[in-house]
Amino acid sequence: MGCIFSSLSTSAQDNRYSHVPYSVPSQPWDRDSLGNHRAVINLDNDAAIAHVYLEWRRRDKNPCDKKIIIESATKHQLVKNYLIENCSAEGVDIYFKPLSGEQRYNVYYMPYKNEGRSNYPRGVYLAAADNSNSSWLQGEKPAGIKTNAHVETIQSVDAFNSFYPMEVVATGKEVQGLVKKYGNKGYIIFPESREYPIRMKEHLPMKWILNAPATYLKGTADKGEYFALQLGVYALENLDNAKVVFTDLADDKGNIISKKLISCVNTDGTDYKGYPLKRVVNIEKGKVQPLWCGIDIPVNTKAGIYKGTAIVQADDHTPSTIDLSIEVTNQVAINGGANQPQLQTRLKWLNSTLAQENEVIKPYTPLLVKGNSIDLLGRKITLGKDGLPSMIQTYFKPEMTSIGSKANNLLASAFEFNVKNARDEVLTWKSSGVHFTEKEAGTVSWTATNTAAGMKMNIQASMEFDGHLSYQVQVIALVNQDISDIQLRIPFAKEMAKYMMGLQLKGSKRPATYDWKWDVAHKNQDGAWIGNVNAGLQFSLRDEHYRRPLNTNFYLQQPLLLPTSWGNNNKGGISVAEDDNKVWVNNYSGARTMNAGDTLYYNFDLLITPFHPINTDFQWTHRFYHKYDNIDSIKAKGANVINIHHATPINPWINYPFIEHAKMKAYIDEAHQKGLQVKIYNTVRELSNHAYETFPLRSLNHEIYSHGKGGGYSWLQEHIGEDYIAAWFVPEIKDAAIVNSGMSRWHNYYVEGMNWLVQNVGIDGIYLDDVAFDRVTMKRIKRVLTKDGHPGIIDLHSANQYNKSDGFQNSANLYMEHFPYLNRLWFGEYFDYEHNSPEFFLTEVSGIPFGLMGEMLQDGGNLWRGMVFGMTNRLPWSAEADPRPIWKLWDTFGIVGSEMLGYWLENNPVKTSDPAVLATVYKKKGKALVALASWKEQAVEVSLEIDWKTLGIDPKKASIKALPVKNFQEGRLFKVGETIPVQPARGWLLIIE
């Protein structure tokens, strides 16, 4: 791994870019007690007191406050008597009393200890020792002791931790000399090889002192390669609008590489939605800013040496010209050079538009516009003249296994967008009608203009093939006026508004009344889901400044922004109330004053659920194994889909599954040969520090990585420095992740990376462990994962987000925008399966109201309750998790091809005599598997109320038996009509035939 960030190899020494050789040892020392860095000292004579000047050239703040540890190099005996003098970031004088017979010593100068949780450590550096007791000097004055030892080498525990060469800091005097000689323009340009990403913003590396600033940059690239280059700009004054412009590159035969194929990722690109992106780079005086650029060399370029110029510009400063000379070989780069990411060839991926076209993804169907109605898979929406929904219907049957012809009317009447004047009177809108601006298979868009006394409302809206609607509602005051309220009122049909989830409510039966207020500082809440199993609606309130917050432990560090419109300085809120056959959801914003010309954005998003029918056979046939293991062993256990987590030999680095891709491909090829599928852990939320692009991404300031207080594992503190959020850490392999910033061009890279993994490694899908991207990226991922017939299986795991650190958000509510593209849920860590209601299971865990099915995790789940929803746990996540006995029962019964009839059905053919003991039926011809589960606090005897006709079974010939299932139930035969004992939080799997 050392080659990723350092030129050093084990035991080799390198002093090309320093005065002292740098190296790594053949065997690493104990870093967690001694730190990651040391100097090896050799005594020049046998003086009683050794004196060495250690030119350590450090970048860390307050280096002299950190302890040093001196030991003999051979016997590792501790030197207790030492003295530090003249300490600075540049170097230090060390005096110590040598040990008898020892010539070589190790000086460890950044020792630390890890505090906090093992996966979220805090590296705390040991404080410098008190050197006031110097009696061991025997009266000698340090100033009188000449140096009598030298530094043999400076070492890091391994190459990955090395500061060499780009973090070996230039001295103040060296920088002054450089500035005096080259600083006439107010800045200095350092063209740097792509093999040495610029790491420091606060310091210059010594490498740049030894190699004077060049006015040229040379390189070699293959045809079709994305050739990355970097220009370091050292600002001697504040620089505004720094950028690079290029000329064409030409060879001596007149062949040209157009300047249109050259750009800088710091200033130009394409955002994650596919829109052009321009960024302004300002550089503070005294700081270094790397400008990473790339030449996208066409594959048909003639071999030769191409020359041109890069011109660095900044406002009110004289430009600087760098001559470029790129030799294009006769070789054609594989995948545009993407197979050599250590050369930063994948920076091109940051600006990718791959899979942006909103093509319909299976199983969805093209949108169809009829008048003011839009049809989509299993759903239909009709628009009123004002552009708002007047009717929303779904056609999913209550079983959720198919789509019928009977409409489920989600609304009791049309949406209302009300503006109330100072007298609390609702203004009457005059509507221009709906004007469709786009009618494509994947997207339908429309506008509507509405006017009232002194007020105007412009609507721009769109609907996509999966049931997502996005509304931009622009409210414009035409005159100065006082407003008592602006509100969006949603009138749900009462029979469809059975459940509610969100706004501080766990998934449950909807309360008759409910009130909620904004609290973005503490709550990741801006909407809710209300509905029934086969018809529902999620609504989310936003404005034009909406920014997706961080989640999964980090919400409080980047929370929601309070919408100026809806929030109105915390006057806004949401209320739910019943009114005859309606359930009104009133999204209000409260009183305010608007002056003529004031514009507010009352934006909102909607998701119409379910997205598609549940696929029960997929649930029964795709059996997951969540561990890297021997493939034959996995197959023997009955699993056929392997989830490869990070921190495994073939996928070691979190959310960066590219480094061990050869091993991964070999494993996947073997699995495919043996009839198994392999999915890998890869998400966007945090990123391994082993990513090749770590420092180029840091050069984009906080586009990719979030602001934060820094800290965490020692590597992050020593090489990233500050202003980041330390995330997950794997102690065994020292993988330290950094939190991503949210919505960024990293999502473009992520999509390209997924495509590369499908095409070159053969992954069958991904295992998402919480996510920090939106539905735009999810759609793109699904497209590349399923391209050319690949399976593209996506399952989402979420740790329960309903806690303080995550802003008390429901995982299902948070991730509902992704549900249309998932194959299975795994909710998840910290979910309580013992003390929550059936409604909680249904809405927050099972996935059924959204067209999905799920699995359980925490403590192995509750298998009895889980089977009421078709869920088990996942092998072999914990000692309690072993679904194989239930899998065996499934196979014995023949569950594949069965019809699932959930307990929520009014005409469920099997019910119990106790409403707290629920029954779900898996029906086949002539037999049925019945899952019973109790939510009763005490043991109970229940009778089965069976509709024999619906089951197609003759009760006179029927048997009811419980087959023995390990850790689930004992074998037992029940007579028809016999009561069945059910323990609290337990149940049965009964076969009736």
PETAZI-V59732 format. One record per residue. RES is the residue in one small letter. SS is DSSP state (H for helix, E for strand, C for the rest). BURIAL is b if it has 24 or more other ideal C-beta (glycine too) atoms within 12 Angstrom, else e. D_FIRST is the distance of its C-alpha to the first C-alpha in whole Angstrom. Layout:
# PETAZI-V59732
res=[RES;RES]
ss=[SS;SS]
burial=[BURIAL;BURIAL]
d_first=[D_FIRST;D_FIRST]
This chain:
# PETAZI-V59732
res=[m;g;c;i;f;s;s;l;s;t;s;a;q;d;n;r;y;s;h;v;p;y;s;v;p;s;q;p;w;d;r;d;s;l;g;n;h;r;a;v;i;n;l;d;n;d;a;a;i;a;h;v;y;l;e;w;r;r;r;d;k;n;p;c;d;k;k;i;i;i;e;s;a;t;k;h;q;l;v;k;n;y;l;i;e;n;c;s;a;e;g;v;d;i;y;f;k;p;l;s;g;e;q;r;y;n;v;y;y;m;p;y;k;n;e;g;r;s;n;y;p;r;g;v;y;l;a;a;a;d;n;s;n;s;s;w;l;q;g;e;k;p;a;g;i;k;t;n;a;h;v;e;t;i;q;s;v;d;a;f;n;s;f;y;p;m;e;v;v;a;t;g;k;e;v;q;g;l;v;k;k;y;g;n;k;g;y;i;i;f;p;e;s;r;e;y;p;i;r;m;k;e;h;l;p;m;k;w;i;l;n;a;p;a;t;y;l;k;g;t;a;d;k;g;e;y;f;a;l;q;l;g;v;y;a;l;e;n;l;d;n;a;k;v;v;f;t;d;l;a;d;d;k;g;n;i;i;s;k;k;l;i;s;c;v;n;t;d;g;t;d;y;k;g;y;p;l;k;r;v;v;n;i;e;k;g;k;v;q;p;l;w;c;g;i;d;i;p;v;n;t;k;a;g;i;y;k;g;t;a;i;v;q;a;d;d;h;t;p;s;t;i;d;l;s;i;e;v;t;n;q;v;a;i;n;g;g;a;n;q;p;q;l;q;t;r;l;k;w;l;n;s;t;l;a;q;e;n;e;v;i;k;p;y;t;p;l;l;v;k;g;n;s;i;d;l;l;g;r;k;i;t;l;g;k;d;g;l;p;s;m;i;q;t;y;f;k;p;e;m;t;s;i;g;s;k;a;n;n;l;l;a;s;a;f;e;f;n;v;k;n;a;r;d;e;v;l;t;w;k;s;s;g;v;h;f;t;e;k;e;a;g;t;v;s;w;t;a;t;n;t;a;a;g;m;k;m;n;i;q;a;s;m;e;f;d;g;h;l;s;y;q;v;q;v;i;a;l;v;n;q;d;i;s;d;i;q;l;r;i;p;f;a;k;e;m;a;k;y;m;m;g;l;q;l;k;g;s;k;r;p;a;t;y;d;w;k;w;d;v;a;h;k;n;q;d;g;a;w;i;g;n;v;n;a;g;l;q;f;s;l;r;d;e;h;y;r;r;p;l;n;t;n;f;y;l;q;q;p;l;l;l;p;t;s;w;g;n;n;n;k;g;g;i;s;v;a;e;d;d;n;k;v;w;v;n;n;y;s;g;a;r;t;m;n;a;g;d;t;l;y;y;n;f;d;l;l;i;t;p;f;h;p;i;n;t;d;f;q;w;t;h;r;f;y;h;k;y;d;n;i;d;s;i;k;a;k;g;a;n;v;i;n;i;h;h;a;t;p;i;n;p;w;i;n;y;p;f;i;e;h;a;k;m;k;a;y;i;d;e;a;h;q;k;g;l;q;v;k;i;y;n;t;v;r;e;l;s;n;h;a;y;e;t;f;p;l;r;s;l;n;h;e;i;y;s;h;g;k;g;g;g;y;s;w;l;q;e;h;i;g;e;d;y;i;a;a;w;f;v;p;e;i;k;d;a;a;i;v;n;s;g;m;s;r;w;h;n;y;y;v;e;g;m;n;w;l;v;q;n;v;g;i;d;g;i;y;l;d;d;v;a;f;d;r;v;t;m;k;r;i;k;r;v;l;t;k;d;g;h;p;g;i;i;d;l;h;s;a;n;q;y;n;k;s;d;g;f;q;n;s;a;n;l;y;m;e;h;f;p;y;l;n;r;l;w;f;g;e;y;f;d;y;e;h;n;s;p;e;f;f;l;t;e;v;s;g;i;p;f;g;l;m;g;e;m;l;q;d;g;g;n;l;w;r;g;m;v;f;g;m;t;n;r;l;p;w;s;a;e;a;d;p;r;p;i;w;k;l;w;d;t;f;g;i;v;g;s;e;m;l;g;y;w;l;e;n;n;p;v;k;t;s;d;p;a;v;l;a;t;v;y;k;k;k;g;k;a;l;v;a;l;a;s;w;k;e;q;a;v;e;v;s;l;e;i;d;w;k;t;l;g;i;d;p;k;k;a;s;i;k;a;l;p;v;k;n;f;q;e;g;r;l;f;k;v;g;e;t;i;p;v;q;p;a;r;g;w;l;l;i;i;e]
ss=[C;H;H;H;C;C;C;C;C;E;C;C;E;E;C;C;C;C;C;C;C;E;E;E;C;C;C;C;C;C;H;H;H;H;C;C;E;E;E;E;E;E;E;C;C;C;C;C;C;E;E;E;E;E;C;C;C;C;C;C;C;C;H;H;H;E;C;C;E;E;E;E;C;C;C;C;C;E;C;C;C;E;E;E;E;C;C;C;C;C;C;E;E;E;E;E;C;C;C;C;C;C;C;E;E;E;E;E;C;C;C;E;E;E;E;E;E;C;C;E;E;E;E;E;E;C;E;C;C;C;C;C;C;C;H;H;H;C;C;C;C;H;H;H;C;C;C;C;E;E;E;E;E;E;E;E;C;C;H;H;H;C;C;C;C;C;C;C;E;C;C;H;H;H;H;H;H;H;H;H;H;H;C;C;C;C;E;E;E;E;E;E;C;C;C;C;C;C;C;C;C;C;C;C;E;H;H;H;H;H;C;C;C;C;C;E;E;E;E;E;E;E;E;C;C;E;E;E;E;E;E;E;E;E;E;C;C;C;E;E;E;E;E;E;E;E;C;C;E;E;C;C;C;C;C;E;E;C;H;H;H;E;E;E;C;C;C;E;E;E;C;C;C;C;C;E;E;E;C;C;E;E;E;C;C;C;C;E;E;E;E;E;E;E;E;E;C;C;C;C;C;C;C;E;E;E;E;E;E;E;E;E;E;C;C;C;C;C;C;E;E;E;E;E;E;E;E;E;E;E;E;E;C;H;H;H;H;C;C;C;H;H;H;C;H;H;H;H;H;H;H;C;C;C;C;C;C;C;C;C;C;C;C;C;C;C;C;E;E;E;C;C;E;E;E;E;C;C;E;E;E;E;E;C;C;C;C;C;E;E;E;E;E;E;E;E;C;C;C;C;C;C;E;E;E;E;E;E;E;C;E;C;C;C;C;E;E;E;E;E;E;C;C;C;C;E;C;C;C;E;E;C;C;C;E;E;E;E;E;C;C;C;E;E;E;E;E;E;E;E;E;E;C;C;E;E;E;E;E;E;E;E;E;E;C;C;C;E;E;E;E;E;E;E;E;E;E;C;C;C;E;E;E;E;E;E;E;E;E;E;E;E;E;H;H;H;C;C;E;E;E;E;C;C;E;E;E;E;E;C;C;C;E;E;E;E;E;C;C;C;C;C;C;C;C;C;E;E;E;E;E;E;C;C;E;E;E;E;E;E;E;E;C;C;C;C;C;C;C;C;C;C;C;C;H;H;H;C;C;C;C;C;C;H;H;H;H;C;C;C;C;C;E;E;E;E;E;E;E;C;C;E;E;E;E;E;E;E;C;C;C;E;E;E;C;C;C;C;E;E;E;C;E;E;E;E;E;E;E;C;C;C;C;C;C;H;H;H;H;H;H;C;C;E;E;C;C;C;C;C;H;H;H;H;H;H;C;C;C;C;E;E;E;E;C;C;C;E;C;C;E;C;C;C;C;C;C;C;C;C;H;H;H;H;H;H;H;H;H;H;H;H;H;C;C;C;E;E;E;E;E;C;C;C;C;E;E;E;C;C;C;C;C;H;H;H;H;H;C;C;C;C;C;C;E;C;C;C;C;E;C;C;C;H;H;H;H;H;H;H;C;C;C;C;E;E;E;E;E;E;C;C;C;C;E;E;E;E;E;E;C;C;C;C;C;H;H;H;H;H;H;H;H;H;H;H;H;H;H;H;C;C;C;C;E;E;E;E;E;C;C;C;C;C;H;H;H;H;H;H;H;H;H;H;H;H;H;H;H;C;C;C;E;E;E;E;E;E;C;C;C;C;C;H;H;H;C;C;C;C;H;H;H;H;H;H;H;H;H;H;H;C;C;E;E;E;E;C;C;C;C;C;C;C;C;C;C;H;H;H;H;H;H;H;H;H;C;H;H;H;C;C;C;E;E;E;C;H;H;H;C;C;H;H;H;H;H;H;C;C;C;C;E;C;E;C;C;C;C;C;C;C;C;H;H;H;H;H;H;H;H;H;H;C;C;C;C;C;E;E;E;C;C;C;C;C;C;C;C;E;E;E;C;C;C;C;E;E;E;E;E;E;E;E;C;C;E;E;E;E;E;E;E;E;C;C;C;C;C;E;E;E;C;E;E;E;C;H;H;H;H;C;C;C;C;C;C;C;C;E;E;E;C;C;E;C;C;C;E;C;C;E;E;E;C;C;C;C;C;E;E;E;C;C;C;C;E;E;E;E;E;E;C]
burial=[b;b;e;b;b;b;b;b;e;e;e;e;b;b;b;e;b;b;b;b;b;b;b;b;b;e;e;b;b;e;b;b;e;b;b;b;b;b;b;b;b;b;b;e;e;e;e;e;b;b;b;b;b;b;b;b;b;b;b;b;e;e;b;b;e;b;b;b;b;b;b;b;b;e;e;e;e;e;b;e;e;b;b;b;b;e;b;e;b;b;b;b;b;b;b;b;b;b;b;e;e;b;b;b;b;b;b;b;b;b;b;b;e;b;e;e;e;e;b;b;b;b;b;e;b;b;e;e;b;e;b;e;e;e;e;e;b;e;e;e;e;b;e;e;b;e;b;b;b;b;b;b;b;b;b;b;b;b;b;b;b;b;b;b;b;b;b;b;b;b;b;e;e;b;b;e;e;b;b;e;e;b;b;e;b;b;b;b;b;b;b;b;b;b;b;b;b;b;b;b;b;b;b;b;b;b;b;b;b;e;e;e;b;b;e;e;b;e;b;b;b;b;b;b;b;b;b;b;b;b;b;b;b;b;b;b;b;e;b;e;e;b;b;b;b;b;e;e;b;b;e;e;e;e;e;b;b;e;b;e;b;b;b;b;b;b;b;b;b;b;b;b;b;b;e;e;b;e;b;e;b;e;b;e;e;b;b;b;b;b;b;b;b;b;b;b;b;b;e;e;b;e;e;b;b;b;b;b;b;b;b;b;b;b;e;e;b;e;e;b;b;b;e;b;b;b;b;b;e;e;e;e;b;e;b;b;b;b;b;b;b;b;b;b;b;b;b;b;b;b;b;b;b;b;b;b;e;b;e;b;b;e;b;b;e;e;b;e;b;e;e;b;b;b;b;b;b;b;b;b;b;b;b;b;e;b;b;b;b;b;b;b;b;b;b;b;b;b;b;b;b;e;b;e;e;e;b;b;b;b;b;b;b;b;b;b;b;b;b;b;b;e;e;e;e;e;b;e;b;e;b;e;e;b;e;b;e;e;e;e;e;b;b;b;b;b;b;b;b;b;e;b;e;b;b;b;b;b;b;b;b;b;b;b;b;b;b;b;b;b;b;b;b;b;b;b;b;e;e;e;b;e;b;b;b;b;b;b;b;b;b;b;b;b;b;b;b;b;b;b;b;b;b;b;b;b;b;b;e;b;b;e;e;b;e;b;b;b;e;b;e;e;b;b;b;b;b;b;b;b;b;b;b;b;b;b;b;b;b;b;b;b;b;e;e;b;e;b;b;b;b;b;b;b;b;b;b;b;b;b;b;b;b;b;b;b;b;b;e;e;e;b;b;b;b;b;e;e;e;e;e;b;b;b;b;b;b;b;b;b;e;b;e;b;e;e;e;b;e;b;b;b;b;b;b;b;b;b;b;b;b;b;b;b;b;b;e;b;b;b;b;b;b;b;b;b;b;b;b;e;b;e;e;b;e;e;b;b;b;b;b;b;b;b;b;b;b;b;e;b;b;b;b;b;b;b;b;b;b;b;b;e;e;b;b;e;b;b;e;e;b;e;e;e;e;b;b;b;b;b;b;b;b;b;b;b;b;b;b;b;b;b;b;b;b;b;b;b;b;b;b;e;b;b;b;b;e;b;e;b;b;b;b;b;b;b;b;b;b;b;b;b;b;b;b;b;b;b;b;b;e;e;b;b;b;b;b;b;b;b;b;b;b;b;b;b;b;b;b;b;b;b;b;b;b;b;b;b;e;e;b;b;b;b;b;b;b;b;b;b;b;b;b;b;b;b;b;b;b;b;b;b;b;b;b;b;e;e;e;b;b;b;b;b;b;b;b;b;b;b;b;b;b;e;b;b;b;b;b;b;b;b;b;b;b;b;b;b;b;b;b;b;b;b;b;b;b;b;b;b;b;b;b;b;e;b;b;b;b;b;b;b;b;b;b;b;b;b;b;b;b;b;b;b;b;b;b;b;e;b;b;b;b;b;b;b;b;b;b;b;b;b;b;b;b;b;b;e;e;e;b;b;b;b;b;b;b;e;b;b;e;e;b;e;b;e;e;b;b;b;b;b;b;b;b;e;e;b;b;b;b;b;e;b;e;b;b;b;b;b;b;b;b;b;e;e;b;b;b;b;b;b;b;b;b;b;e;e;e;b;e;b;b;b;b;b;e;e;e;e;b;e;b;e;e;e;e;b;e;b;b;b;b;e;b;e;e;b;b;e;e;e;e;b;e;b;e;e;e;b;b;b;b;e;b;b;b;b;b;b;b;b;b]
d_first=[0;4;5;6;8;9;11;11;10;11;14;15;17;18;21;21;21;23;25;23;20;17;15;12;14;14;14;14;17;18;17;19;22;21;19;16;17;20;22;23;27;29;33;35;38;40;41;42;40;36;36;32;31;28;27;24;24;23;23;23;27;29;27;30;31;28;28;27;27;28;28;29;26;27;29;27;31;31;33;35;37;36;36;35;37;36;33;31;28;28;29;31;34;33;36;36;38;36;36;38;37;33;32;28;27;24;25;23;24;22;23;23;24;23;26;27;26;23;21;23;22;24;22;25;25;28;31;32;34;38;39;42;43;43;46;44;44;48;49;47;46;42;43;45;42;41;37;37;33;30;26;25;21;19;16;14;13;9;7;6;10;12;15;15;16;17;18;20;23;26;30;33;35;32;32;36;36;34;36;39;38;37;38;41;40;39;35;33;30;27;26;22;20;18;14;15;16;19;18;21;24;26;26;25;22;24;22;25;28;27;27;30;30;30;33;31;27;27;24;24;24;25;28;27;24;23;23;21;22;23;26;25;29;30;33;36;38;38;37;38;37;34;33;33;35;35;37;37;35;37;37;40;42;42;39;38;35;36;35;36;32;31;30;28;26;27;31;31;30;31;31;30;34;34;36;36;34;35;33;35;32;34;33;34;35;33;29;27;26;24;26;23;25;25;27;28;29;31;31;34;34;35;33;34;33;33;34;35;35;33;35;34;37;38;41;44;42;42;39;37;36;33;33;31;30;28;29;29;28;30;27;27;23;22;23;23;20;18;16;14;13;11;15;16;18;18;20;23;23;24;27;28;31;30;32;34;38;39;40;41;39;40;42;44;47;48;50;53;56;59;61;60;58;54;53;50;49;51;52;54;55;58;58;61;62;60;57;56;56;60;59;56;56;54;55;53;55;54;53;50;49;51;53;57;59;61;59;58;59;56;59;62;63;61;58;60;59;61;62;65;67;68;71;68;69;67;67;68;66;67;64;64;63;59;58;55;53;51;51;48;47;44;46;49;50;53;55;58;60;62;64;67;69;67;63;61;58;56;54;51;50;48;47;44;45;43;45;44;46;45;48;49;52;53;56;58;61;64;66;65;66;65;63;63;61;58;57;56;58;56;59;58;60;61;60;57;55;55;52;50;46;45;46;46;47;45;46;50;53;54;56;60;59;56;55;52;51;48;45;42;41;41;41;39;42;44;46;46;47;50;52;52;51;51;52;50;49;46;47;45;46;44;45;44;42;40;36;34;33;30;31;29;29;29;33;34;32;33;36;38;40;44;46;49;51;50;50;52;51;51;55;53;52;53;56;57;60;62;66;68;65;63;60;59;56;57;54;56;55;58;60;60;61;60;62;63;59;57;54;53;50;51;48;47;45;46;45;48;47;46;44;45;46;44;43;44;43;40;40;41;39;36;35;31;29;26;24;21;23;25;27;30;30;30;32;35;34;36;33;32;30;26;24;21;20;16;14;15;13;14;14;11;11;15;17;14;14;12;9;10;14;15;15;16;19;20;21;23;24;26;27;29;30;31;33;30;29;25;24;21;20;20;22;23;23;20;17;13;12;8;11;10;14;14;16;18;19;20;22;24;26;26;26;23;23;26;27;27;28;24;23;21;18;17;14;16;19;18;16;18;21;24;25;23;23;21;21;19;17;16;16;15;11;12;12;14;16;18;22;23;26;28;29;27;26;23;25;26;22;22;25;23;20;22;24;21;20;24;25;21;20;24;23;27;26;25;25;26;25;28;27;28;29;33;34;34;30;31;34;31;29;31;32;29;29;32;32;34;35;31;32;30;31;30;30;30;30;31;31;35;35;38;38;38;34;34;38;40;39;39;36;38;40;37;35;38;38;35;37;39;35;34;35;35;35;33;35;33;32;35;38;41;42;45;47;47;49;49;49;46;45;46;45;42;40;42;41;44;46;44;43;40;40;38;36;36;34;35;36;36;39;43;43;47;47;44;46;48;46;44;41;39;36;33;32;30;29;31;34;36;35;36;38;39;42;43;42;44;47;46;46;49;51;49;48;47;49;51;52;51;54;52;54;55;57;61;62;59;61;60;60;61;64;62;60;57;56;55;55;53;54;52;55;55;59;61;58;56;53;54;51;53;51;53;53;56;56;58;58;61;63;62;64;63;65;64;65;66;67;64;62;64;65;68;68;71;69;65;63;61;58;55;53;51;48;45;45;47;50;53;55;58;61;63;66;67;68;67;65;61;60;57;55;53;50;50;52;52;51;55;56;59;61]
